[in-house]
Amino acid sequence: MENLNKRQLQKKKTRNYLLEVAKTCFIKNGFLKTTTSEIAEKASVAHGTLFLHFKTKEALIVEILDKELEIISHQINKITEQAENLEQLLEKYLDFLEEQEDLFSVLARELPFYSEELRRKILFRESVIREHFHRTIEDGINKQIFRACEVSVVVTFLFATINYYLSLKPIFVETGSVIKKFRKSIVSTFFLMLEKEEN
């Protein structure tokens, strides 16, 4: 039993290590250009070992994404439970994107070229985050904090704007963060769309 637990722990450790190596490779070369043999070589494991843990390269990117989004989902859940404050929610989400910007700018840039199944998996994971914004805005409308509006349009505008800057990061910034550069304008334009009109 003890040996089994040691083996399971080692397997988990190897799996997490492979995810970290793959993430580094994807950030450096992009998902499309990175091969599984490159990841295995960089991780100093046999090519077959990689496939014992992940059936495909797509499975790798989905699991990396799941790990990252689990962190932000947990943080966002805490915020919505405590405050239901849209500004706090947006700031936390932008903090997260800024921390993981290299990965998300690659995803935003390459997404149109991924297989339909991979695109669907990635967009489904994004929709989980969108739902938090959707609910918080609806709640703000019901409490008459925000003006009545088409919530899905406002949320789509926010995510499309963020993805636009992420996908064109090399054009907008030579070094540093594109989210940091455009953060104030993203936040102010978003809240302008929700602002109640003065009577």
Contacts in CASP RR format, 6 or more apart in sequence:
PFRMAT RR
TARGET T0000
AUTHOR 0000-0000-0000
METHOD contacts of the structure
MODEL  1
MENLNKRQLQKKKTRNYLLEVAKTCFIKNGFLKTTTSEIAEKASVAHGTL
FLHFKTKEALIVEILDKELEIISHQINKITEQAENLEQLLEKYLDFLEEQ
EDLFSVLARELPFYSEELRRKILFRESVIREHFHRTIEDGINKQIFRACE
VSVVVTFLFATINYYLSLKPIFVETGSVIKKFRKSIVSTFFLMLEKEEN
11 53 0 8 1.000
14 45 0 8 1.000
14 49 0 8 1.000
14 53 0 8 1.000
15 53 0 8 1.000
17 43 0 8 1.000
18 39 0 8 1.000
18 43 0 8 1.000
18 45 0 8 1.000
18 50 0 8 1.000
18 53 0 8 1.000
18 54 0 8 1.000
18 60 0 8 1.000
19 60 0 8 1.000
19 63 0 8 1.000
19 64 0 8 1.000
19 67 0 8 1.000
21 39 0 8 1.000
21 42 0 8 1.000
21 43 0 8 1.000
22 34 0 8 1.000
22 39 0 8 1.000
22 60 0 8 1.000
22 61 0 8 1.000
22 64 0 8 1.000
23 64 0 8 1.000
23 103 0 8 1.000
24 42 0 8 1.000
25 34 0 8 1.000
25 38 0 8 1.000
25 39 0 8 1.000
25 42 0 8 1.000
26 34 0 8 1.000
26 61 0 8 1.000
26 64 0 8 1.000
26 103 0 8 1.000
26 106 0 8 1.000
27 102 0 8 1.000
27 103 0 8 1.000
27 106 0 8 1.000
28 34 0 8 1.000
29 38 0 8 1.000
30 106 0 8 1.000
30 110 0 8 1.000
31 57 0 8 1.000
31 61 0 8 1.000
31 106 0 8 1.000
31 107 0 8 1.000
31 110 0 8 1.000
31 114 0 8 1.000
32 110 0 8 1.000
32 113 0 8 1.000
32 114 0 8 1.000
34 57 0 8 1.000
35 57 0 8 1.000
36 47 0 8 1.000
36 50 0 8 1.000
36 51 0 8 1.000
36 57 0 8 1.000
36 60 0 8 1.000
37 47 0 8 1.000
39 50 0 8 1.000
39 60 0 8 1.000
40 46 0 8 1.000
40 47 0 8 1.000
40 48 0 8 1.000
40 49 0 8 1.000
40 50 0 8 1.000
43 50 0 8 1.000
54 60 0 8 1.000
54 63 0 8 1.000
58 115 0 8 1.000
58 117 0 8 1.000
58 118 0 8 1.000
58 121 0 8 1.000
61 118 0 8 1.000
61 122 0 8 1.000
62 118 0 8 1.000
62 121 0 8 1.000
62 122 0 8 1.000
64 103 0 8 1.000
65 107 0 8 1.000
65 121 0 8 1.000
65 122 0 8 1.000
65 125 0 8 1.000
66 125 0 8 1.000
68 100 0 8 1.000
68 103 0 8 1.000
69 125 0 8 1.000
69 128 0 8 1.000
69 129 0 8 1.000
71 96 0 8 1.000
72 92 0 8 1.000
72 93 0 8 1.000
72 96 0 8 1.000
72 129 0 8 1.000
73 128 0 8 1.000
73 129 0 8 1.000
75 92 0 8 1.000
75 96 0 8 1.000
76 89 0 8 1.000
76 92 0 8 1.000
76 93 0 8 1.000
76 129 0 8 1.000
76 132 0 8 1.000
77 132 0 8 1.000
79 85 0 8 1.000
79 88 0 8 1.000
79 89 0 8 1.000
79 92 0 8 1.000
80 89 0 8 1.000
80 132 0 8 1.000
80 135 0 8 1.000
80 136 0 8 1.000
84 136 0 8 1.000
84 139 0 8 1.000
85 136 0 8 1.000
86 133 0 8 1.000
86 136 0 8 1.000
86 137 0 8 1.000
86 140 0 8 1.000
86 146 0 8 1.000
86 194 0 8 1.000
87 187 0 8 1.000
87 191 0 8 1.000
89 132 0 8 1.000
89 133 0 8 1.000
89 136 0 8 1.000
90 133 0 8 1.000
90 158 0 8 1.000
90 187 0 8 1.000
90 190 0 8 1.000
91 187 0 8 1.000
93 129 0 8 1.000
94 162 0 8 1.000
94 179 0 8 1.000
94 183 0 8 1.000
94 186 0 8 1.000
94 187 0 8 1.000
97 104 0 8 1.000
97 162 0 8 1.000
97 166 0 8 1.000
97 179 0 8 1.000
98 177 0 8 1.000
98 179 0 8 1.000
98 180 0 8 1.000
98 183 0 8 1.000
101 166 0 8 1.000
101 169 0 8 1.000
101 177 0 8 1.000
101 178 0 8 1.000
101 179 0 8 1.000
104 166 0 8 1.000
105 166 0 8 1.000
105 167 0 8 1.000
105 169 0 8 1.000
105 178 0 8 1.000
107 122 0 8 1.000
107 166 0 8 1.000
108 163 0 8 1.000
108 166 0 8 1.000
108 167 0 8 1.000
109 166 0 8 1.000
109 167 0 8 1.000
109 168 0 8 1.000
109 169 0 8 1.000
111 119 0 8 1.000
111 122 0 8 1.000
111 167 0 8 1.000
112 119 0 8 1.000
114 122 0 8 1.000
126 159 0 8 1.000
130 155 0 8 1.000
130 159 0 8 1.000
133 155 0 8 1.000
133 158 0 8 1.000
134 151 0 8 1.000
134 152 0 8 1.000
134 155 0 8 1.000
137 146 0 8 1.000
137 151 0 8 1.000
137 154 0 8 1.000
137 155 0 8 1.000
137 194 0 8 1.000
138 151 0 8 1.000
140 146 0 8 1.000
141 147 0 8 1.000
141 148 0 8 1.000
141 149 0 8 1.000
141 151 0 8 1.000
144 196 0 8 1.000
145 196 0 8 1.000
146 194 0 8 1.000
146 195 0 8 1.000
146 196 0 8 1.000
147 194 0 8 1.000
147 195 0 8 1.000
147 196 0 8 1.000
147 197 0 8 1.000
149 193 0 8 1.000
149 194 0 8 1.000
154 190 0 8 1.000
154 193 0 8 1.000
154 194 0 8 1.000
157 190 0 8 1.000
157 193 0 8 1.000
158 186 0 8 1.000
158 190 0 8 1.000
161 186 0 8 1.000
161 189 0 8 1.000
161 190 0 8 1.000
162 179 0 8 1.000
162 186 0 8 1.000
165 172 0 8 1.000
165 178 0 8 1.000
165 179 0 8 1.000
165 181 0 8 1.000
165 182 0 8 1.000
165 186 0 8 1.000
166 178 0 8 1.000
166 179 0 8 1.000
168 178 0 8 1.000
169 178 0 8 1.000
172 178 0 8 1.000
172 181 0 8 1.000
172 182 0 8 1.000
173 181 0 8 1.000
179 186 0 8 1.000
END
